[in-house]
């Protein structure tokens, strides 16, 4: 038996940056064992990588894509990372992205919306919170994925944050909105879930597919 065969999962996790071949697998195993919050945080880290390394670099090919194309791609990429992810699985409706760990009873739901107007985003947020999620223990987090061609993501997210905080339904539920510790372009919200009465956390994540080149060669290709 070689020395490498005696390496623990924890030791492999420490070497992930030097060994891209293992693809973050050790950290995912550890996060799964550490509890629901660790599992969700690791999921968000991997989701960020997908958005920045797979979705945005292909924005030029995605200008006419529908929401389902993004959902299918993200779900597929999560599965390649080892997650049990699906698109359109039934859960009081058809949530866009559904991730679970049956062995632990963990569930996470994501609802994506191509940004048309803020009322459309609010409808997606209410779908996520009032239809697709249960709010039960180990099922009390989800995300809104905002697909946008906006030139200024920060302004868009600031406007969305203001609208959400002023919505009558969620004012009554004492919605608390705060900064995201993972990515400054995102923000978090927490409110009393209508089923359990416990706090339900939502991460609001922008996905930029802006593609408006001004250089001559790009204009000529277009």
Rosetta silent file (secondary structure, phi, psi, omega in degrees, C-alpha in Angstrom):
SEQUENCE: XXXXXXXXXXXXXXXXXXXXXXXXXXXXXXXXXXXXXXXXXXXXXXXXXXXXXXXXXXXXXXXXXXXXXXXXXXXXXXXXXXXXXXXXXXXXXXXXXXXXXXXXXXXXXXXXXXXXXXXXXXXXXXXXXXXXXXXXXXXXXXXXXXXXXXXXXXXXXXXXXXXXXXXXXXXXXXXXXXXXXXXXXXXXXXXXXXXXXXXXXXXXXXXXXXXXXXXXXXXXXX
SCORE:     score description
SCORE:     0.000 S_00000001
   1 L     0.000  129.114 -179.142    0.000    0.000    0.000 S_00000001
   2 L   -77.782  164.023  178.459    1.433    3.386   -0.989 S_00000001
   3 H   -59.043  -37.988 -176.745    1.638    6.382    1.320 S_00000001
   4 H   -63.661  -29.990 -179.172   -1.042    8.154   -0.716 S_00000001
   5 H   -70.659  -14.516  178.976   -3.532    5.363   -0.039 S_00000001
   6 H   -94.661    0.476 -177.796   -3.320    6.160    3.672 S_00000001
   7 L   -71.998  135.631 -179.945   -4.284    9.827    3.240 S_00000001
   8 L   -82.145  166.932  175.902   -7.525   10.787    5.031 S_00000001
   9 H   -59.684  -41.049  179.645  -10.429   12.766    3.538 S_00000001
  10 H   -62.443  -40.388  178.496   -9.437   15.697    5.762 S_00000001
  11 H   -67.679  -38.490  176.478   -5.867   15.638    4.478 S_00000001
  12 H   -63.235  -38.819  179.244   -7.100   15.497    0.883 S_00000001
  13 H   -60.436  -36.888  179.177   -9.336   18.514    1.563 S_00000001
  14 H   -68.519  -21.016 -177.125   -6.272   20.495    2.643 S_00000001
  15 L  -101.033    5.872 -173.906   -4.599   19.663   -0.678 S_00000001
  16 H   -57.469  -40.063 -178.350   -7.522   20.540   -2.956 S_00000001
  17 H   -63.759  -27.869 -179.140   -5.989   23.782   -4.249 S_00000001
  18 H   -92.498   -9.794 -176.379   -2.911   21.857   -5.372 S_00000001
  19 L  -131.547   74.698 -178.239   -4.894   18.939   -6.808 S_00000001
  20 H   -60.558  -17.870 -178.390   -7.684   20.186   -9.112 S_00000001
  21 H   -63.015  -27.449 -177.861   -8.155   16.572  -10.271 S_00000001
  22 H   -84.637   -6.703  166.459  -10.060   15.712   -7.080 S_00000001
  23 L    56.385   30.164  177.399  -12.546   18.480   -7.905 S_00000001
  24 L    78.720    4.837 -177.233  -13.516   19.508   -4.363 S_00000001
  25 H   -57.716  -45.460 -178.965  -14.852   16.036   -3.533 S_00000001
  26 H   -59.689  -41.113  179.944  -13.186   15.801   -0.078 S_00000001
  27 H   -64.663  -34.706  178.624  -14.630   19.154    1.040 S_00000001
  28 H   -68.495  -38.895  177.676  -18.090   18.068   -0.051 S_00000001
  29 H   -63.520  -45.079 -179.699  -17.811   14.846    1.936 S_00000001
  30 H   -64.608  -42.931 -179.284  -16.717   16.770    5.036 S_00000001
  31 H   -61.456  -39.434  179.454  -19.462   19.401    4.609 S_00000001
  32 H   -61.438  -37.841 -178.582  -22.093   16.666    4.369 S_00000001
  33 H   -79.457  -22.950 -175.238  -20.939   15.204    7.687 S_00000001
  34 H   -81.039  -15.368  177.618  -20.661   18.572    9.448 S_00000001
  35 L   127.897  171.059 -173.776  -24.364   19.412    9.151 S_00000001
  36 H   -59.425  -46.441 -178.048  -26.986   21.128    7.032 S_00000001
  37 H   -60.791  -42.350  178.541  -25.523   24.643    7.225 S_00000001
  38 H   -64.742  -39.585  178.581  -22.080   23.400    6.128 S_00000001
  39 H   -62.834  -44.809  179.211  -23.663   21.418    3.307 S_00000001
  40 H   -65.883  -41.993  179.245  -25.597   24.472    2.053 S_00000001
  41 H   -61.443  -39.736  177.715  -22.528   26.721    2.323 S_00000001
  42 H   -67.536  -39.273  176.315  -20.511   24.241    0.256 S_00000001
  43 H   -59.074  -42.522  179.359  -23.371   24.063   -2.267 S_00000001
  44 H   -66.049  -36.974  177.115  -23.282   27.860   -2.586 S_00000001
  45 H   -61.896  -43.709  179.559  -19.516   27.799   -3.135 S_00000001
  46 H   -69.829  -36.925  177.047  -19.965   25.285   -5.943 S_00000001
  47 H   -63.253  -40.829  176.618  -22.909   27.218   -7.383 S_00000001
  48 H   -58.754  -42.197  179.356  -20.748   30.352   -7.470 S_00000001
  49 H   -62.761  -41.326  179.012  -18.087   28.426   -9.427 S_00000001
  50 H   -62.907  -45.112 -178.937  -20.690   27.253  -11.946 S_00000001
  51 H   -62.398  -45.434 -173.739  -22.016   30.790  -12.435 S_00000001
  52 H   -82.968  -29.537 -174.802  -18.585   32.373  -12.834 S_00000001
  53 H  -103.481  -18.216 -177.075  -16.760   29.590  -14.689 S_00000001
  54 H  -120.821  -41.883 -176.685  -19.503   28.021  -16.822 S_00000001
  55 H   -80.113  -57.052 -176.158  -22.476   30.369  -17.246 S_00000001
  56 H   -61.308  -42.412  179.878  -20.927   33.827  -17.664 S_00000001
  57 H   -63.560  -15.490  178.507  -18.105   32.718  -20.038 S_00000001
  58 H  -108.726   19.447 -176.505  -20.768   31.302  -22.384 S_00000001
  59 H   -57.873  -34.287 -177.784  -23.054   34.359  -22.191 S_00000001
  60 H   -62.616  -24.807  179.520  -22.621   35.089  -25.908 S_00000001
  61 H   -93.572   -3.444 -170.527  -24.369   31.775  -26.675 S_00000001
  62 L  -111.785   10.336 -173.295  -27.127   32.269  -24.091 S_00000001
  63 L   -63.095  -28.606 -178.626  -28.797   35.483  -25.196 S_00000001
  64 L  -110.020    9.390 -178.541  -31.977   33.743  -26.356 S_00000001
  65 L   -70.268  144.967  174.820  -32.018   30.904  -23.811 S_00000001
  66 L   -86.868  170.148 -178.593  -35.122   30.328  -21.707 S_00000001
  67 H   -56.934  -39.973 -176.374  -35.074   29.792  -17.950 S_00000001
  68 H   -61.539  -31.963  178.378  -35.249   26.020  -18.329 S_00000001
  69 H   -62.789  -43.450  178.181  -31.953   25.939  -20.248 S_00000001
  70 H   -64.785  -43.217 -179.010  -30.175   27.563  -17.311 S_00000001
  71 H   -62.323  -43.702  179.109  -31.899   25.262  -14.839 S_00000001
  72 H   -64.232  -43.114 -179.391  -30.960   22.143  -16.800 S_00000001
  73 H   -65.252  -45.939 -178.822  -27.341   23.244  -17.177 S_00000001
  74 H   -64.587  -43.820  178.762  -26.919   24.172  -13.519 S_00000001
  75 H   -61.076  -42.802 -179.922  -28.571   20.946  -12.320 S_00000001
  76 H   -63.768  -43.284  179.854  -26.398   18.881  -14.648 S_00000001
  77 H   -67.323  -36.010  175.470  -23.191   20.578  -13.491 S_00000001
  78 H   -65.002  -38.896  177.856  -24.157   20.073   -9.847 S_00000001
  79 H   -62.918  -38.525  178.175  -24.719   16.375  -10.529 S_00000001
  80 H   -63.338  -27.052  177.189  -21.232   16.123  -12.025 S_00000001
  81 L   -81.754   -5.954  177.657  -19.932   17.499   -8.733 S_00000001
  82 L   107.181   -0.533  178.787  -21.695   14.693   -6.875 S_00000001
  83 L   -80.257  150.208  171.670  -24.900   16.423   -5.778 S_00000001
  84 E   -90.457   85.776 -174.006  -28.295   14.785   -6.185 S_00000001
  85 E  -113.717  144.504  179.607  -29.719   17.681   -8.174 S_00000001
  86 E  -144.641  161.195  177.010  -32.763   17.739  -10.423 S_00000001
  87 L  -115.834  132.828  174.837  -34.838   20.154  -12.475 S_00000001
  88 L    69.632   22.189  175.442  -38.627   20.338  -12.288 S_00000001
  89 L   -69.698  142.767 -175.714  -39.001   17.664   -9.628 S_00000001
  90 E   -70.949  127.113  172.215  -42.458   17.799   -8.042 S_00000001
  91 L  -154.535   78.378 -172.298  -42.648   19.572   -4.670 S_00000001
  92 L    56.261   37.332 -173.977  -46.056   21.269   -4.510 S_00000001
  93 L   136.594 -164.150 -177.073  -45.243   22.447   -8.000 S_00000001
  94 E  -119.856   84.736  176.537  -42.132   22.326  -10.154 S_00000001
  95 L   -62.670  146.195 -174.113  -39.167   24.045   -8.463 S_00000001
  96 L   -66.782  -46.293 -179.921  -36.452   24.945  -10.954 S_00000001
  97 E  -133.615  126.609 -175.529  -33.508   23.374   -9.113 S_00000001
  98 E  -128.232  121.307 -178.285  -33.907   20.837   -6.332 S_00000001
  99 E  -122.903  135.384 -178.824  -30.911   19.450   -4.424 S_00000001
 100 E  -144.246  161.618  169.294  -31.109   16.817   -1.716 S_00000001
 101 E  -130.083   92.917 -175.879  -29.107   14.361    0.321 S_00000001
 102 L   -56.859  -33.317 -177.976  -31.523   11.533    1.184 S_00000001
 103 L   -65.424  -27.504 -179.155  -29.082    9.894    3.589 S_00000001
 104 L  -107.017  -12.642 -176.521  -29.092   13.058    5.729 S_00000001
 105 L    77.460   21.398 -179.722  -32.559   14.388    4.959 S_00000001
 106 E   -86.911  139.108  175.585  -31.123   17.636    3.556 S_00000001
 107 E  -141.106  143.175  178.024  -33.091   19.597    0.964 S_00000001
 108 E  -142.965  139.571 -177.280  -32.453   22.898   -0.822 S_00000001
 109 E  -125.323  135.397  175.434  -34.576   24.592   -3.486 S_00000001
 110 E  -121.559  135.965  177.430  -33.621   27.200   -6.064 S_00000001
 111 E  -118.129  123.404 -178.129  -36.024   29.249   -8.172 S_00000001
 112 E  -105.962  146.450  177.536  -34.619   31.047  -11.224 S_00000001
 113 E  -141.218  129.989  168.717  -36.086   34.032  -13.026 S_00000001
 114 E   -74.871  125.988 -171.937  -34.893   35.907  -16.084 S_00000001
 115 L   -68.300  107.892  173.838  -35.099   39.523  -14.947 S_00000001
 116 L  -104.923  -50.027  174.655  -37.996   41.198  -16.741 S_00000001
 117 L  -156.384  168.262 -174.251  -39.267   43.388  -13.924 S_00000001
 118 H   -72.627  -25.905  175.450  -39.153   43.341  -10.131 S_00000001
 119 H   -64.630  -35.488  177.833  -42.737   42.153   -9.822 S_00000001
 120 H   -65.963  -40.276  176.767  -41.730   39.021  -11.739 S_00000001
 121 H   -64.483  -41.346 -179.482  -38.873   38.437   -9.280 S_00000001
 122 H   -63.126  -38.124  177.739  -41.250   38.920   -6.356 S_00000001
 123 H   -63.080  -41.403  177.452  -43.589   36.311   -7.807 S_00000001
 124 H   -64.735  -38.958  177.774  -40.675   33.856   -8.036 S_00000001
 125 H   -62.206  -41.921  179.956  -39.674   34.610   -4.458 S_00000001
 126 H   -70.944  -33.595  173.412  -43.199   33.872   -3.261 S_00000001
 127 H   -59.019  -48.883 -179.542  -43.288   30.652   -5.283 S_00000001
 128 H   -59.638  -47.780 -171.534  -40.108   29.530   -3.556 S_00000001
 129 H   -80.266  -32.906 -171.879  -41.214   30.515   -0.062 S_00000001
 130 H  -105.536  -16.852 -177.601  -44.917   29.650   -0.133 S_00000001
 131 H  -116.455  -52.282 -169.050  -45.190   26.677   -2.517 S_00000001
 132 H   -85.666  -23.214 -175.611  -41.960   24.783   -3.051 S_00000001
 133 L  -102.107  151.958  178.997  -40.348   24.952    0.394 S_00000001
 134 L   -98.846  -31.476 -175.328  -41.497   23.287    3.609 S_00000001
 135 L    80.045    2.743  179.413  -39.501   25.274    6.157 S_00000001
 136 L   -71.401  167.759  177.751  -38.857   22.076    8.113 S_00000001
 137 L   -58.531  137.037 -178.101  -35.533   21.369    9.814 S_00000001
 138 L    67.185   14.174  175.057  -32.771   20.678    7.253 S_00000001
 139 L  -138.634   22.759 -167.551  -35.072   22.069    4.533 S_00000001
 140 L  -107.335   29.937  173.799  -35.092   25.714    5.603 S_00000001
 141 E  -140.496  150.636  178.233  -32.856   27.373    3.018 S_00000001
 142 E  -160.902 -173.852 -177.676  -33.223   28.213   -0.664 S_00000001
 143 E  -149.742  149.721  168.307  -32.237   30.743   -3.307 S_00000001
 144 E  -104.458  123.094  179.428  -33.566   33.046   -5.981 S_00000001
 145 E  -103.172  113.939 -173.265  -31.328   32.985   -9.083 S_00000001
 146 E  -103.125  104.474 -178.023  -31.726   36.238  -11.010 S_00000001
 147 E   -86.994  123.650 -169.703  -30.596   35.873  -14.628 S_00000001
 148 E  -143.487  148.466  171.639  -29.879   39.308  -16.054 S_00000001
 149 L  -105.882   10.733 -177.188  -28.433   41.249  -18.975 S_00000001
 150 L   -58.323  148.199  178.613  -28.320   44.437  -16.894 S_00000001
 151 L   -79.341  -23.536 -175.596  -25.298   46.681  -17.229 S_00000001
 152 L  -130.559   91.552 -176.763  -25.171   47.423  -13.493 S_00000001
 153 H   -64.117  -38.483 -178.026  -25.822   44.350  -11.338 S_00000001
 154 H   -59.283  -46.224  179.378  -25.236   46.240   -8.107 S_00000001
 155 H   -63.625  -40.452  178.779  -28.012   48.751   -8.861 S_00000001
 156 H   -61.312  -44.893 -178.731  -30.361   45.974   -9.901 S_00000001
 157 H   -68.936  -35.714  176.452  -29.730   44.059   -6.676 S_00000001
 158 H   -63.601  -41.827  178.974  -30.084   47.234   -4.579 S_00000001
 159 H   -66.187  -41.716  178.922  -33.465   47.930   -6.213 S_00000001
 160 H   -63.957  -40.372  178.929  -34.608   44.354   -5.694 S_00000001
 161 H   -61.710  -41.886  179.585  -33.531   44.518   -2.063 S_00000001
 162 H   -66.975  -43.307 -179.411  -35.574   47.695   -1.508 S_00000001
 163 H   -63.238  -43.496 -178.548  -38.672   46.283   -3.190 S_00000001
 164 H   -63.074  -42.048 -177.591  -38.517   43.080   -1.177 S_00000001
 165 H   -69.149  -19.757 -178.566  -38.106   44.924    2.110 S_00000001
 166 H  -100.600   -2.336 -179.223  -41.161   47.096    1.342 S_00000001
 167 L   -66.757  131.581 -174.921  -43.506   44.291    0.244 S_00000001
 168 H   -58.537  -44.843 -177.723  -46.568   44.213    2.520 S_00000001
 169 H   -58.148  -42.934 -174.378  -46.687   40.410    2.855 S_00000001
 170 H   -87.083  -18.145  169.259  -43.107   40.158    3.982 S_00000001
 171 H   -65.287  -39.053  179.102  -43.217   43.196    6.213 S_00000001
 172 H   -66.255  -25.707  179.546  -45.900   41.327    8.153 S_00000001
 173 L   -94.420   11.520  178.195  -43.544   38.364    8.435 S_00000001
 174 L    53.336   51.131  179.565  -40.767   40.617    9.769 S_00000001
 175 L   -63.008  130.726  178.928  -38.435   39.896    6.874 S_00000001
 176 E  -109.698  123.309 -178.221  -34.816   40.564    7.806 S_00000001
 177 E  -114.224  132.107 -175.565  -32.480   41.473    4.927 S_00000001
 178 E  -149.182  165.938 -176.984  -28.720   41.420    5.343 S_00000001
 179 E   -68.011  151.240  177.265  -25.443   41.213    3.424 S_00000001
 180 L   -89.286  131.188 -178.700  -24.166   37.897    2.091 S_00000001
 181 L   -78.523  -15.279 -176.111  -20.868   36.759    3.618 S_00000001
 182 L   -88.270  -42.066 -172.736  -19.973   34.677    0.549 S_00000001
 183 L  -148.526  122.466 -175.822  -20.367   37.191   -2.289 S_00000001
 184 L   -68.060  -15.491  177.026  -20.959   40.947   -2.011 S_00000001
 185 L   -78.145  -15.706  179.538  -23.076   40.921   -5.186 S_00000001
 186 L   -98.397  171.681  167.339  -25.639   38.753   -3.394 S_00000001
 187 E  -146.547  167.499 -177.567  -27.747   39.390   -0.309 S_00000001
 188 E  -115.630  151.959  169.482  -29.664   37.273    2.189 S_00000001
 189 E  -135.727  153.274  179.220  -33.198   37.430    3.538 S_00000001
 190 E  -143.176  133.999  179.415  -34.825   35.620    6.425 S_00000001
 191 E  -150.745  166.951 -179.640  -38.485   35.499    7.393 S_00000001
 192 E   -74.218  120.751 -178.580  -40.974   33.378    9.330 S_00000001
 193 L   -71.422  139.842 -173.949  -42.059   30.474    7.153 S_00000001
 194 L   -70.429  -19.131  179.347  -45.828   30.186    6.772 S_00000001
 195 L   -87.297  -53.023 -171.576  -45.805   26.406    7.414 S_00000001
 196 L   -96.806  -23.300 -173.597  -43.457   25.977   10.388 S_00000001
 197 L    80.051   -0.750  177.270  -43.215   29.461   11.858 S_00000001
 198 L   -90.278  165.999 -179.138  -39.440   28.990   11.844 S_00000001
 199 E   -72.324  134.010  177.193  -36.991   31.233   10.008 S_00000001
 200 E  -115.474  124.208 -176.321  -36.513   30.482    6.314 S_00000001
 201 E  -100.433  135.439  178.329  -33.303   31.794    4.721 S_00000001
 202 E  -127.024  131.122  172.462  -33.049   32.818    1.080 S_00000001
 203 E   -98.979  130.860 -177.834  -29.900   33.770   -0.811 S_00000001
 204 E  -103.887  114.000 -167.516  -30.519   36.187   -3.698 S_00000001
 205 E  -121.000  118.225  175.193  -27.994   35.460   -6.456 S_00000001
 206 E   -81.758  141.862  174.664  -27.485   37.441   -9.685 S_00000001
 207 E  -123.508  105.705 -177.055  -26.375   35.533  -12.790 S_00000001
 208 E   -82.776  129.063  170.365  -25.015   37.880  -15.429 S_00000001
 209 L  -123.689   27.997 -179.987  -25.325   36.918  -19.082 S_00000001
 210 L   -64.059  131.550  176.201  -24.617   40.415  -20.353 S_00000001
 211 L  -146.714   99.002 -179.464  -22.932   40.367  -23.765 S_00000001
 212 L  -142.148   68.616 -175.853  -22.669   43.713  -25.543 S_00000001
 213 L   -67.672  148.483  179.605  -19.156   43.962  -27.036 S_00000001
 214 L  -115.874   -6.495 -179.940  -17.990   47.242  -28.521 S_00000001
 215 L   -72.866  154.871 -172.032  -14.714   46.114  -30.131 S_00000001
 216 H   -62.180  -45.092 -175.662  -14.578   46.017  -33.929 S_00000001
 217 H   -64.270  -38.565  179.536  -13.952   42.292  -34.372 S_00000001
 218 H   -67.954  -39.671  178.631  -16.887   41.353  -32.137 S_00000001
 219 H   -63.532  -40.293 -179.602  -19.207   43.765  -33.976 S_00000001
 220 H   -65.514  -39.091  178.006  -18.166   42.290  -37.324 S_00000001
 221 H   -65.141  -39.412  179.910  -18.863   38.736  -36.127 S_00000001
 222 L   -63.451    0.000    0.000  -22.243   39.808  -34.855 S_00000001
